[in-house]
Amino acid sequence: MEELDTKEKILKGAEALFTKFGIRSISMDDIAHHLSVSKKTLYQHFADKDELVTMVMQAHMEYQKKVYETITEQSENAIDELHKIGDCVRKHVAESNPSLLFDIQKFHSKAWNVWVDFKNRYIRCSVARNIEQGIKEGYFRSDINVEIFALFRLATIEIVHDEKIFPKDKFNMTEVHSQTFEHFVYGLCTEKGKKLYQKYKEHNQQPHLNSVL
């Protein structure tokens, strides 16, 4: 049990550092110092930094899956679900180093494959399900090709992190995410859907309300 607790502690501590500073700039020495453990302890649980990054990514994807499943269960309709997901994404982006996804793609192929698999299997299906639900509820356009819009949403997630398109010294990543997400939502919505989405946005902007997560 103690060994499991130590491993969990390392994973959470490493994720906090990676999220704040990016992955490339954080060494195993930094992680050991941050957690007040020896490097030997780190290597007792992880063969190297690459394995640690991969397992951090796996744990994070499992956590994200639970978050999105909770949002789905607690949402009144497809618009409510999208609005809550938008809040969740904005909060995550605001707290994350802009280079995080780029670092994973360029330097940690195994961890990147974990993200790609999660994106293609879980996010794609989740987006498609939400669109189909919204069409049935009358909030999304009935002429939409669900597969095209689901793939479009996946593509925009990665485009936002492409520094060739949105260099981080010129663009605020939270704003870029918000703008591209809103473009996606309004492209889906009927007039009925747009009005409801705007209602949720206005309600969320009240001083006493906080983001979903």
N, C-alpha and C positions, 0 to 999 in steps of 0.2 A: 504493500500500500504506500509506504514511504517513497519507494522508487517511482511509482506512478505519479504521486504528488509532485515529486521533483521534476519529472518530465513535463507535466502539465504546467508547472511554474515556468520552466524554460520556454515552452511554446508561447505562453501568454506574454512573458517578458520580451521575447524576441519579436513577436508581432507588434507590440507597442512601439518598439524602437524602429522597426521597418516602416510602420505606418507613418511615424513622425518624420523620420530622416531619409527614408528610402532604403533600399537594400544594399546597394553597392557601397555606400559610405559606412555601413555598420560591419564591424569585424567580430569574430568570435571573442576576441579580447574585450570588445565593448560590451557584448552581451554578458560575459562573465562578470565584468565589473559592475554592470547595471544590476545584476541579480545577487551580487556578493557571493558568488561561487567560484570555484577554480575552473580553469579550462579543462582540466582532467574530468571534472564532473560533466561538462558539456559533451565531451567525447565518449563518455560512458553511455550516453543516451543517443548520440547522433554521430554518424561516421565522419561527417564534415558539414560545412555550411550549406552546401547544396541540399543535403538530406534534410537539414533543419528548415530551410526555406520551403521545401516541398511539403513537409509535414505541417508547417504553419499554414500553408495554402490549403491543404486538405481540411484542417480544423476550421479555418475561416469559412470555407465553402459550406461545411456542414452547419456552421452557425448561421450563415446567411440563408440557407435553406429553411431552417427553423423559423427565422425572422419572417421570411416571405410567406411561409405557410400560416403563421399566426396572423399576418395581415389579411390573407385571403379569408381565413375563418371569421375574422372580426369585421369584415367590410360589408356594407349594406348592398353594394352593387358594384359593377365593373368600374364605374367612374370613381367611386370612393376608394376602391383598391388601387387604382392608378395614382390617385392623389396621395395616398399614404406611401406608396412606393417612391413617388417623386420626392417626398419629404425625407424618406430614409436615405435615398441616394445623395441628395444635397448635403445632408449631415455627414455622411461618410466621406464624400469628396472634400468637404471643407476641413475635415480632420486629417486627411491623408496627404502625404508628400506627392506632388504632381508626377514625380519620376517613378513612382512605385511600380505601376504596370509595365512601364518601359524597361525598368531594371529586370523584372522577372522575364520578360520576353527575350531580352538580349543575353542575359547571363545565366538563367536557370531554366533550361528547356523542360525538365521534368515537372517543375512547378507550373510552368506555362501550360503544359499539356493538361494538368489538373484543371486549370482555369478554362481552357478550351473545351474540355469534356463537360464541365459543369455548365458552361454557356450553351453548348449545342444540345445537351440532353435536358437539363432542367429549365434554364431560363427560356429557351426557345419554346418548350412545351407550355410553360407558365404564361408567356406572352400570348401564344395562340389560344389558350383556354380563355384568357381574359377577353380577348377580342371576340371570340365566339359568344361568350356570355353577354358582352356589350351589344352585339348585334341583335341577340334575342330580346334584350331589354329595350331596344330602340334607341340606345344612346350612341351607338356606332353605326356608320353607314353600311347598308346592306350590300353595296356593290364592291366591298373590300375583298381582295384576295388575301386571306388570312396568312398563308405561308409567306407571301411577299412582304407583308408588313412585319411579321415576326422576324424574318431575316434582316429586314431594314433596321429594326430596333437593335438587333445584335451588332450590326455593322456600326451604328452610330456610337455605341458604347466604346468600341475600340478607336474609332476616328477621333473622338474627344481626347484620347491619350496620345495621339500621334503628334509629336512635337514639330514635325515638318508642316503640319496643317495648322496646329494651334500651339505655337511656341510659348512656353510657360512664362517667358519674360515679357510677353506682350498681352497674353490673355489670362483672365481669372478663370480657373478651372471650374469653380462652382457656378459661375455665370454661364460658361459654355455648356455645362451639363444641363442647367436649367433651361437654356434657350433651345437646345436640341430636343430635350424631353417634351417641352411645350409644343414644339413643331410636330412631334410624333402624335401627341394627344389630340391637338386640334385637327390634324389630318385624319384622324379616326372619327371624330365626333359629328353627329347630326346637330342641328340647332338645339334640340332638346338636351343633347349631351353637353354641348358647350355651356349652356346656361347652368346646368347642374355642376359642372366642373368649376365654373366661376364662383358659384355659391360656396363650394367647399373651400376654394382659395380665400375668399373674403372672410369666411368663418375662421379659418386658420390664422388669419392675420390679426385677430383680436388679441389685445395685450395679455390676456390671462391664459392663452393657449400656447402649448409647446409643440415641437415636432413630435411625430409618432414615436421615434426611437432616439 
